[in-house]
Amino acid sequence: MAFRASVLTLYPEMFPGPLGTALAGKALARGDAVVETVAIREFGIGRHRLVDDTPSGGGAGMVMRPDVVAAALDQAAPPGDARPKLFLSPRGRPLSQAFVRELAAGEGVVLLCGRFEGVDERVIEGRGLVEVSIGDYVLSGGELAALVLLDAVIRLLPGVMGNALSGETESFEGGLLEHPHYTRPAEWEGRRIPPVLTSGDHGAVERWRAAEARRITAERRPDLLKR
């Protein structure tokens, strides 16, 4: 069964976007994954298909209406749809490689892409949305975050990567950043490949890679080691 992603957005033309190329594009072409869009505007109110309104209590910007968002969600994921429903939000739980693997092991996902100042809290609670963040910064909307999440997930689906081991030795697998990589030529601009990598001693190579992964993690992301 193909991994099925439903993306609720005001800008369906943004999909599949970069997902239509490289590994993800091949997966979509083979049918390993399906990315379908639900245009939130189609559920808007009145002749002008309004999807937002002024924030209660005052303040800048507009807020997406709960009735409009709920109608789109209910069409995308009717009762019985077991796929997790995620809302891309800067205040959400950080997207991690472990969470990506969890999603890739499932049958799909429903993604809500917010716009404006945000989404009415009642629909987040009422539809059991899990807020997910791709980083500590703010985007114009959730579409780019949804593309990031989907690319991370689709590449882990069975058969998408040519070498299944590739996904097991990357950054964040095992809680560490990835070790350095080298290839030919043996010397470039006075810099040589570390001798251990050309020694033929596979055990020594693995020990070197493990030590380098830990060193780089300690230098750049010591928070990962504390976990």
TIZA-901273 format. One record per residue (C-alpha): residue in three letters; y, x, z. Coordinates in pm, whole numbers, plus 50000, padded with zeros to 5 digits. Example, Ala and Ser with C-alpha at 12.3 -4.5 7.8 and 13.67 -1.06 7.14 Angstrom:
! TIZA-901273
<r aa="ALA" north="49550" east="51230" up="50780"/>
<r aa="SER" north="49894" east="51367" up="50714"/>
! end
This chain:
! TIZA-901273
<r aa="MET" north="50000" east="50000" up="50000"/>
<r aa="ALA" north="50343" east="50135" up="49904"/>
<r aa="PHE" north="50599" east="50216" up="50169"/>
<r aa="ARG" north="50861" east="49940" up="50132"/>
<r aa="ALA" north="51222" east="49988" up="50232"/>
<r aa="SER" north="51470" east="49700" up="50227"/>
<r aa="VAL" north="51832" east="49809" up="50240"/>
<r aa="LEU" north="52100" east="49556" up="50334"/>
<r aa="THR" north="52432" east="49668" up="50195"/>
<r aa="LEU" north="52766" east="49559" up="50052"/>
<r aa="TYR" north="52719" east="49822" up="49782"/>
<r aa="PRO" north="52370" east="49785" up="49629"/>
<r aa="GLU" north="52480" east="49996" up="49332"/>
<r aa="MET" north="52459" east="50302" up="49559"/>
<r aa="PHE" north="52078" east="50278" up="49549"/>
<r aa="PRO" north="51848" east="50446" up="49467"/>
<r aa="GLY" north="52118" east="50707" up="49396"/>
<r aa="PRO" north="51984" east="51057" up="49467"/>
<r aa="LEU" north="51653" east="50905" up="49573"/>
<r aa="GLY" north="51589" east="50853" up="49202"/>
<r aa="THR" north="51553" east="51230" up="49149"/>
<r aa="ALA" north="51320" east="51513" up="49255"/>
<r aa="LEU" north="51036" east="51439" up="49499"/>
<r aa="ALA" north="51166" east="51098" up="49607"/>
<r aa="GLY" north="51225" east="50996" up="49246"/>
<r aa="LYS" north="50869" east="51084" up="49152"/>
<r aa="ALA" north="50739" east="50888" up="49451"/>
<r aa="LEU" north="50939" east="50583" up="49345"/>
<r aa="ALA" north="50821" east="50617" up="48985"/>
<r aa="ARG" north="50456" east="50636" up="49095"/>
<r aa="GLY" north="50496" east="50340" up="49327"/>
<r aa="ASP" north="50425" east="50540" up="49645"/>
<r aa="ALA" north="50749" east="50393" up="49780"/>
<r aa="VAL" north="50970" east="50099" up="49691"/>
<r aa="VAL" north="51340" east="50078" up="49773"/>
<r aa="GLU" north="51484" east="49730" up="49732"/>
<r aa="THR" north="51840" east="49623" up="49807"/>
<r aa="VAL" north="51972" east="49302" up="49960"/>
<r aa="ALA" north="52336" east="49234" up="49874"/>
<r aa="ILE" north="52500" east="49114" up="50196"/>
<r aa="ARG" north="52791" east="48968" up="49997"/>
<r aa="GLU" north="52558" east="48703" up="49854"/>
<r aa="PHE" north="52536" east="48553" up="50204"/>
<r aa="GLY" north="52913" east="48551" up="50254"/>
<r aa="ILE" north="53110" east="48248" up="50367"/>
<r aa="GLY" north="53303" east="48021" up="50131"/>
<r aa="ARG" north="53425" east="48066" up="49776"/>
<r aa="HIS" north="53528" east="48425" up="49839"/>
<r aa="ARG" north="53198" east="48522" up="50004"/>
<r aa="LEU" north="53364" east="48653" up="50318"/>
<r aa="VAL" north="53144" east="48884" up="50524"/>
<r aa="ASP" north="53387" east="48996" up="50795"/>
<r aa="ASP" north="53654" east="48868" up="51032"/>
<r aa="THR" north="53911" east="48999" up="51279"/>
<r aa="PRO" north="53779" east="49154" up="51602"/>
<r aa="SER" north="53775" east="48930" up="51907"/>
<r aa="GLY" north="54024" east="49058" up="52163"/>
<r aa="GLY" north="54240" east="49214" up="51894"/>
<r aa="GLY" north="54244" east="49560" up="51748"/>
<r aa="ALA" north="54238" east="49735" up="51415"/>
<r aa="GLY" north="54002" east="49668" up="51128"/>
<r aa="MET" north="53746" east="49399" up="51066"/>
<r aa="VAL" north="53398" east="49324" up="51200"/>
<r aa="MET" north="53095" east="49205" up="51002"/>
<r aa="ARG" north="53005" east="48847" up="51093"/>
<r aa="PRO" north="52676" east="48783" up="51278"/>
<r aa="ASP" north="52588" east="48470" up="51077"/>
<r aa="VAL" north="52625" east="48651" up="50745"/>
<r aa="VAL" north="52429" east="48958" up="50854"/>
<r aa="ALA" north="52157" east="48744" up="51016"/>
<r aa="ALA" north="52111" east="48541" up="50698"/>
<r aa="ALA" north="52062" east="48860" up="50496"/>
<r aa="LEU" north="51823" east="49003" up="50755"/>
<r aa="ASP" north="51617" east="48685" up="50770"/>
<r aa="GLN" north="51567" east="48691" up="50396"/>
<r aa="ALA" north="51480" east="49060" up="50388"/>
<r aa="ALA" north="51247" east="49044" up="50689"/>
<r aa="PRO" north="51121" east="48689" up="50758"/>
<r aa="PRO" north="50907" east="48613" up="51065"/>
<r aa="GLY" north="50585" east="48814" up="51054"/>
<r aa="ASP" north="50744" east="49116" up="50888"/>
<r aa="ALA" north="50643" east="49398" up="51122"/>
<r aa="ARG" north="50866" east="49665" up="50971"/>
<r aa="PRO" north="51120" east="49814" up="51215"/>
<r aa="LYS" north="51477" east="49694" up="51162"/>
<r aa="LEU" north="51728" east="49975" up="51192"/>
<r aa="PHE" north="52107" east="49969" up="51195"/>
<r aa="LEU" north="52270" east="50294" up="51081"/>
<r aa="SER" north="52534" east="50360" up="51345"/>
<r aa="PRO" north="52708" east="50669" up="51493"/>
<r aa="ARG" north="52629" east="50539" up="51841"/>
<r aa="GLY" north="52255" east="50512" up="51771"/>
<r aa="ARG" north="51960" east="50726" up="51874"/>
<r aa="PRO" north="51961" east="51057" up="51688"/>
<r aa="LEU" north="51739" east="51068" up="51382"/>
<r aa="SER" north="51474" east="51331" up="51457"/>
<r aa="GLN" north="51182" east="51471" up="51263"/>
<r aa="ALA" north="50944" east="51307" up="51511"/>
<r aa="PHE" north="51104" east="50968" up="51445"/>
<r aa="VAL" north="51091" east="51032" up="51069"/>
<r aa="ARG" north="50717" east="51100" up="51095"/>
<r aa="GLU" north="50674" east="50781" up="51296"/>
<r aa="LEU" north="50849" east="50580" up="51025"/>
<r aa="ALA" north="50653" east="50749" up="50745"/>
<r aa="ALA" north="50328" east="50646" up="50916"/>
<r aa="GLY" north="50429" east="50279" up="50899"/>
<r aa="GLU" north="50439" east="50028" up="50617"/>
<r aa="GLY" north="50814" east="50042" up="50563"/>
<r aa="VAL" north="51155" east="49984" up="50715"/>
<r aa="VAL" north="51451" east="49747" up="50702"/>
<r aa="LEU" north="51790" east="49923" up="50702"/>
<r aa="LEU" north="52125" east="49759" up="50773"/>
<r aa="CYS" north="52425" east="49948" up="50639"/>
<r aa="GLY" north="52738" east="49858" up="50829"/>
<r aa="ARG" north="53096" east="49872" up="50705"/>
<r aa="PHE" north="53447" east="49820" up="50845"/>
<r aa="GLU" north="53473" east="49864" up="51225"/>
<r aa="GLY" north="53112" east="49765" up="51279"/>
<r aa="VAL" north="52876" east="49469" up="51317"/>
<r aa="ASP" north="52900" east="49184" up="51568"/>
<r aa="GLU" north="52695" east="49289" up="51873"/>
<r aa="ARG" north="52519" east="48952" up="51888"/>
<r aa="VAL" north="52326" east="49005" up="51565"/>
<r aa="ILE" north="52219" east="49353" up="51682"/>
<r aa="GLU" north="52076" east="49193" up="51997"/>
<r aa="GLY" north="51953" east="48873" up="51834"/>
<r aa="ARG" north="51755" east="49043" up="51560"/>
<r aa="GLY" north="51632" east="49336" up="51768"/>
<r aa="LEU" north="51802" east="49604" up="51561"/>
<r aa="VAL" north="51752" east="49966" up="51663"/>
<r aa="GLU" north="52064" east="50174" up="51610"/>
<r aa="VAL" north="52005" east="50514" up="51449"/>
<r aa="SER" north="52253" east="50796" up="51392"/>
<r aa="ILE" north="52224" east="51091" up="51154"/>
<r aa="GLY" north="52488" east="51293" up="51339"/>
<r aa="ASP" north="52794" east="51300" up="51560"/>
<r aa="TYR" north="53048" east="51200" up="51297"/>
<r aa="VAL" north="53168" east="50881" up="51128"/>
<r aa="LEU" north="53109" east="50781" up="50766"/>
<r aa="SER" north="53276" east="50506" up="50563"/>
<r aa="GLY" north="52955" east="50306" up="50584"/>
<r aa="GLY" north="52584" east="50326" up="50651"/>
<r aa="GLU" north="52472" east="50376" up="50291"/>
<r aa="LEU" north="52476" east="50756" up="50291"/>
<r aa="ALA" north="52298" east="50759" up="50626"/>
<r aa="ALA" north="52033" east="50525" up="50483"/>
<r aa="LEU" north="51982" east="50759" up="50188"/>
<r aa="VAL" north="51938" east="51054" up="50425"/>
<r aa="LEU" north="51684" east="50865" up="50635"/>
<r aa="LEU" north="51488" east="50744" up="50333"/>
<r aa="ASP" north="51475" east="51089" up="50172"/>
<r aa="ALA" north="51342" east="51236" up="50498"/>
<r aa="VAL" north="51076" east="50966" up="50522"/>
<r aa="ILE" north="50964" east="50942" up="50158"/>
<r aa="ARG" north="50897" east="51316" up="50127"/>
<r aa="LEU" north="50643" east="51286" up="50412"/>
<r aa="LEU" north="50443" east="51007" up="50251"/>
<r aa="PRO" north="50088" east="51105" up="50148"/>
<r aa="GLY" north="50079" east="51283" up="49814"/>
<r aa="VAL" north="50455" east="51322" up="49773"/>
<r aa="MET" north="50470" east="51693" up="49856"/>
<r aa="GLY" north="50241" east="51907" up="49646"/>
<r aa="ASN" north="50126" east="52108" up="49947"/>
<r aa="ALA" north="50070" east="51895" up="50256"/>
<r aa="LEU" north="50114" east="52202" up="50476"/>
<r aa="SER" north="50476" east="52235" up="50360"/>
<r aa="GLY" north="50580" east="51957" up="50592"/>
<r aa="GLU" north="50403" east="52108" up="50889"/>
<r aa="THR" north="50590" east="52441" up="50895"/>
<r aa="GLU" north="50949" east="52319" up="50857"/>
<r aa="SER" north="51237" east="52314" up="51101"/>
<r aa="PHE" north="51190" east="52080" up="51399"/>
<r aa="GLU" north="50811" east="52063" up="51356"/>
<r aa="GLY" north="50684" east="52188" up="51691"/>
<r aa="GLY" north="51035" east="52177" up="51835"/>
<r aa="LEU" north="51164" east="52496" up="51670"/>
<r aa="LEU" north="51381" east="52589" up="51374"/>
<r aa="GLU" north="51203" east="52738" up="51076"/>
<r aa="HIS" north="51138" east="53110" up="51035"/>
<r aa="PRO" north="51310" east="53311" up="50756"/>
<r aa="HIS" north="51168" east="53310" up="50403"/>
<r aa="TYR" north="51141" east="53593" up="50150"/>
<r aa="THR" north="51013" east="53639" up="49795"/>
<r aa="ARG" north="51032" east="53891" up="49509"/>
<r aa="PRO" north="51192" east="54132" up="49436"/>
<r aa="ALA" north="51072" east="54352" up="49722"/>
<r aa="GLU" north="51419" east="54507" up="49750"/>
<r aa="TRP" north="51749" east="54335" up="49670"/>
<r aa="GLU" north="52093" east="54489" up="49720"/>
<r aa="GLY" north="51944" east="54741" up="49962"/>
<r aa="ARG" north="51766" east="54477" up="50169"/>
<r aa="ARG" north="51388" east="54490" up="50184"/>
<r aa="ILE" north="51130" east="54226" up="50272"/>
<r aa="PRO" north="51006" east="54285" up="50631"/>
<r aa="PRO" north="50696" east="54508" up="50596"/>
<r aa="VAL" north="50475" east="54275" up="50800"/>
<r aa="LEU" north="50501" east="54010" up="50527"/>
<r aa="THR" north="50346" east="54242" up="50270"/>
<r aa="SER" north="50090" east="54397" up="50506"/>
<r aa="GLY" north="49809" east="54157" up="50421"/>
<r aa="ASP" north="49751" east="54098" up="50794"/>
<r aa="HIS" north="49767" east="53718" up="50816"/>
<r aa="GLY" north="49749" east="53717" up="51194"/>
<r aa="ALA" north="50044" east="53956" up="51218"/>
<r aa="VAL" north="50237" east="53742" up="50969"/>
<r aa="GLU" north="50185" east="53428" up="51177"/>
<r aa="ARG" north="50288" east="53606" up="51497"/>
<r aa="TRP" north="50603" east="53740" up="51326"/>
<r aa="ARG" north="50693" east="53395" up="51193"/>
<r aa="ALA" north="50642" east="53235" up="51535"/>
<r aa="ALA" north="50858" east="53500" up="51703"/>
<r aa="GLU" north="51131" east="53466" up="51442"/>
<r aa="ALA" north="51132" east="53088" up="51472"/>
<r aa="ARG" north="51179" east="53118" up="51846"/>
<r aa="ARG" north="51450" east="53383" up="51809"/>
<r aa="ILE" north="51651" east="53177" up="51561"/>
<r aa="THR" north="51612" east="52863" up="51771"/>
<r aa="ALA" north="51734" east="53047" up="52081"/>
<r aa="GLU" north="52038" east="53176" up="51891"/>
<r aa="ARG" north="52136" east="52861" up="51704"/>
<r aa="ARG" north="51986" east="52562" up="51887"/>
<r aa="PRO" north="51901" east="52660" up="52246"/>
<r aa="ASP" north="51903" east="52290" up="52331"/>
<r aa="LEU" north="51574" east="52256" up="52141"/>
<r aa="LEU" north="51408" east="52512" up="52365"/>
<r aa="LYS" north="51529" east="52330" up="52677"/>
<r aa="ARG" north="51348" east="52017" up="52559"/>
! end
